[in-house]
Amino acid sequence: MPLTHSLPEWWTNPSEFDPERFSDERAEHKRHRFSWVPFGGAHMCLGMHFAYMLVKAILHPLLASSRLTVADGYQMQYQQVPIPKPKDRLPLTLEPIA
């Protein structure tokens, strides 16, 4: 959590979970322009574009020279909560292309 999210001069009880602080009545997130720095939505991560560029710069050469495989007969099991994802972390094998 960014330091600004912990400052008592901008937030009532900053260490407590309190979704009401974002209600229209309280609107604590609007007390200062830079007091609320979330990821996603109208406010995007400052490093998002750099991260996209970095992933492309690293993954493209890696995947262009390799092959990703799973074991024969592999059936992925999903977990649905808190976010959908493979239960077994999706065991992949990365093999260089000869």
N, C-alpha and C positions, 0 to 999 in steps of 0.2 A: 504494500500500500504506500503510495507516495506520502511524503511528509505532510503536504498540505491537507491531506485527508484526516490528519490527527491534530490539527491546530484548534484549541478550544476557542480562539477568537472568531473562528468561522463556523464551528460546528457545536451543537449542544450534545454533550456526552459523546465525544468523537470515538471512543473505544467500544461503544455499544452498537449492536445492530438495531437500526431504527429507520425503517423505510419511510416513515411519516415525515422525516426531515426533508423529503423531496415533494411533499404534498404542496398544493397551491397555497394553502394557508401559511405554511412555514417557509417553504422555498429556500432552505439554507444553502442549497447549491448555487443560488443566484446572488449570494451576498457579496461575492468577489468574483471577478471574471476568471481567475485562475485557481479558485479553491476546489473545483471539481474537475478531475482529469480522468475520466473513465476510458475504457477501451470499447470501440464499436459505437454504433448508433450515429448520432449527429457529431459526436466527438470521437475522432479516430486516433489511434496510437500514432505518436509522432514518428516512430521508426518503422511504420508499416511499409512504406514504399521502399525503404532501404532493405528491409527483411525480404520483400518479394524479389528485389534485384539480387540479393545474396543467394537466395534459394535457387534462382534460375542459373546464376553463375556457377554454382557448385553442382547442382543436380543434373543439369543438362550434360556436361562432359561425363559425369559418372554414369548416368543411365545410357548415354550413347555408346559407351564402351563396355557395358555390363548387361546382364540379364537377371531379372528378379524371378524367382520361382518359389512355389510352396510344395510341400511333400505330396506325393501322389495320393489321391483320395481325401485330401484335406477338406474338412467341412468347418467353416468358421462359425463359432458360437458368439452371439451378441450379448452384450449387457445393455440394457435400455436406460438405466438410471445411474448417475446423474446426467450423463450424455451417452448417446449410442456409440459404442466402440467394441472392437473384438475383445472377448474375455481373456484370450491367451496372448494378447499384444501382437497378434498376426505374425507368426514365425515365418520370415522370409529368408531365402538364401540369395546372396548376391554373388553371381559368377561372372568373371571376366569373359568377354567374347574373344574367342581365339582368332 
